[in-house]
Amino acid sequence: MYWNDEEETNSITSPDDKIDFVFQLVGKTLPQSYLFGFAHALQNQIQWWDDQDDISFHIVIAGEEGNGWFRGNNPEDPIYISKRNMLVVRAPRHLAEKIESLKDTGLDVLQHAVILKHKHNKEIKPAPTLYSRYVVCDDKDESSMVEEVVIQLQKLDIKCKKILCGKERSLNINNKEIITRSLMLEDLGKEDSIVIQSNGLGAFQKIGCGVFIPHKSVK
């Protein structure tokens, strides 16, 4: 594969002018299956959500452990909401009025009550390392998953030096089991990083899969 190491400019914006709309989650608890919970709530409680094709989201959740605290992984264990827990909607800038209208919206996330408080909007910025917790892999093994990702990146004309597959996770989406893996992309050029964040990879992006965010390098 050819790698282009030429220096790039800093004046790069999302090709379709997408931005992130950040909402703080206000409530007591979330379910372990919070991704499906939010996808279900957004689709069923917000009338215009399904009408928008070019929209995705991800949930910022505190780490599974830290400072002597451990988050259980049993299906019945709740996740306690902190001020760091956010819903981030990634959408074209022209949808700002619609997206920002979600402020103070209450959602029923699998019987866990959550209120969205609009915090701020932020531009999508380039980062050499990107990470997605859930990328649909259709039950592929790791090597087959990497091959499929390379094909998707080539369609976007992306030059990626390192692709690292991680933990396999199963999601229940509308009573159908969806197999996913976490995925890290490293040593990306600035423009390629923006393109990946704007487009995502794979299926089910409207329910939180294949959405990439900046991440610390594994180096």
C-alpha positions in Angstrom: 0.0 0.0 0.0 1.2 3.5 -0.8 1.7 6.0 2.1 1.8 9.7 1.5 3.9 11.5 4.1 3.8 14.9 2.5 3.2 17.8 4.9 -0.4 19.0 5.0 -1.9 22.3 5.8 -3.9 23.1 9.0 -6.8 24.8 7.2 -8.8 21.5 6.9 -12.5 21.3 7.7 -15.0 18.5 7.4 -15.8 18.0 3.7 -19.5 18.0 4.4 -19.2 20.6 7.1 -20.1 18.3 10.0 -19.7 19.3 13.6 -20.3 17.6 17.0 -23.2 18.7 19.2 -22.4 17.8 22.8 -25.1 17.2 25.4 -24.4 16.5 29.1 -26.5 13.6 30.4 -28.4 14.4 33.5 -29.9 11.5 35.5 -29.1 8.8 37.9 -28.2 5.6 36.0 -27.9 4.1 32.5 -28.3 0.4 31.5 -25.3 -1.7 30.5 -26.8 -1.8 26.9 -26.8 2.0 26.8 -25.9 2.2 23.1 -29.0 0.4 22.0 -31.0 2.2 24.7 -30.1 5.6 23.3 -30.5 4.5 19.7 -34.0 3.2 20.5 -34.9 6.4 22.5 -33.7 8.7 19.7 -35.5 6.8 17.0 -38.8 6.5 18.9 -39.0 9.7 20.9 -37.7 12.3 18.4 -40.0 12.5 15.4 -37.5 13.9 12.9 -34.6 11.6 13.8 -35.2 8.9 11.2 -35.7 11.5 8.5 -32.1 12.6 8.7 -29.7 10.3 6.7 -26.4 12.0 7.4 -26.4 11.8 11.2 -24.7 9.7 13.8 -23.9 9.7 17.5 -21.7 8.3 20.2 -21.9 8.2 24.0 -19.1 9.3 26.2 -19.0 7.0 29.3 -16.5 7.1 32.1 -13.9 4.3 32.1 -14.8 0.8 33.5 -12.5 1.3 36.4 -10.3 4.0 38.1 -9.5 5.5 41.5 -10.5 2.3 43.3 -13.9 2.2 41.5 -15.0 -0.6 39.2 -18.0 -0.6 36.9 -19.8 -4.0 36.8 -20.5 -5.7 33.5 -23.5 -7.8 34.5 -26.6 -7.0 32.5 -28.4 -6.0 35.6 -25.8 -3.7 36.9 -26.6 0.0 36.3 -24.0 2.6 35.2 -24.1 5.6 37.4 -24.1 8.9 35.5 -21.4 11.4 36.1 -20.9 14.9 34.8 -18.4 13.4 32.2 -21.1 11.4 30.5 -22.2 12.9 27.2 -24.3 12.3 24.2 -22.4 13.6 21.1 -24.5 14.0 17.9 -22.4 14.3 14.8 -24.4 16.1 12.0 -24.1 18.7 9.2 -23.9 22.2 10.4 -27.2 23.2 8.7 -29.0 20.9 11.1 -27.9 23.0 14.1 -31.3 24.3 14.9 -32.9 20.8 14.9 -30.1 19.3 16.9 -29.9 22.1 19.5 -33.6 21.8 20.0 -32.9 18.6 21.8 -31.8 20.6 24.9 -33.8 19.7 27.9 -35.3 16.7 26.2 -36.1 13.8 28.4 -35.3 10.3 27.1 -36.4 6.9 28.3 -33.2 4.9 27.9 -34.5 1.4 28.6 -36.5 2.6 31.6 -33.6 4.9 32.8 -34.7 8.5 32.7 -32.1 10.9 31.2 -32.3 14.6 30.4 -30.2 16.2 27.7 -28.5 19.5 28.6 -26.9 21.2 25.6 -23.3 21.9 26.6 -21.5 23.2 23.4 -20.8 22.5 19.8 -17.3 21.7 18.6 -15.5 21.4 15.3 -14.2 18.0 14.1 -10.5 18.3 14.4 -7.8 16.1 12.9 -6.0 13.5 15.0 -3.4 11.0 14.0 -5.1 8.2 16.0 -8.8 7.5 15.8 -10.9 4.9 17.8 -14.4 3.4 17.5 -15.7 1.2 20.2 -18.2 -0.5 18.0 -17.6 -1.3 14.3 -19.9 -3.9 12.7 -17.8 -6.9 11.5 -20.5 -9.4 10.5 -18.9 -12.1 12.6 -15.6 -11.9 10.7 -12.4 -12.9 12.4 -9.8 -10.3 13.0 -7.8 -10.7 9.7 -11.0 -10.6 7.6 -12.2 -7.6 9.5 -9.0 -5.7 8.7 -9.3 -6.7 5.0 -12.8 -5.3 5.0 -11.7 -2.1 6.7 -8.9 -1.6 4.1 -11.5 -1.9 1.3 -13.7 0.7 3.0 -10.8 3.1 3.5 -9.7 2.7 -0.1 -13.2 3.7 -1.3 -12.7 6.9 0.7 -9.1 7.3 -0.7 -7.7 7.0 2.8 -4.1 6.3 3.5 -3.9 4.5 6.9 -0.6 3.1 8.1 -1.9 1.0 11.0 -5.2 -0.8 11.7 -5.7 -2.5 15.0 -8.7 -4.6 15.9 -9.8 -5.0 19.5 -12.4 -6.7 21.6 -15.4 -8.4 20.0 -18.7 -7.3 21.4 -22.3 -8.4 20.6 -25.1 -5.8 20.4 -28.8 -6.6 20.4 -30.4 -4.2 17.9 -34.1 -4.6 17.4 -33.9 -8.2 18.6 -31.1 -9.0 16.1 -27.6 -9.9 17.3 -25.0 -7.6 15.7 -21.3 -8.5 16.0 -18.9 -5.7 16.4 -15.2 -5.1 17.2 -13.4 -2.0 18.5 -11.1 -0.5 15.9 -8.1 1.9 16.1 -6.6 3.6 13.1 -3.1 5.1 13.5 -0.7 7.5 11.8 -3.4 9.2 9.8 -2.8 12.4 7.8 -4.9 15.4 8.9 -7.2 15.4 5.9 -7.8 11.6 6.1 -8.6 11.9 9.8 -11.3 14.5 9.1 -12.8 12.4 6.3 -13.0 9.3 8.5 -14.6 11.1 11.4 -17.1 12.8 9.0 -18.0 9.6 7.2 -17.5 6.8 9.7 -17.1 3.2 8.7 -19.5 0.3 8.4 -23.2 -0.1 9.1 -25.6 1.1 11.8 -23.9 4.5 12.3 -27.3 6.0 13.2 -27.3 3.7 16.2 -23.8 4.5 17.3 -21.6 2.1 15.4 -18.6 3.0 13.2 -18.3 6.5 14.8 -14.6 7.5 15.3 -13.1 9.9 17.9 -9.6 11.0 18.6 -7.6 8.7 20.9 -4.2 8.4 22.4 -1.7 6.4 20.3 -0.7 2.9 21.5 2.9 3.9 21.0 
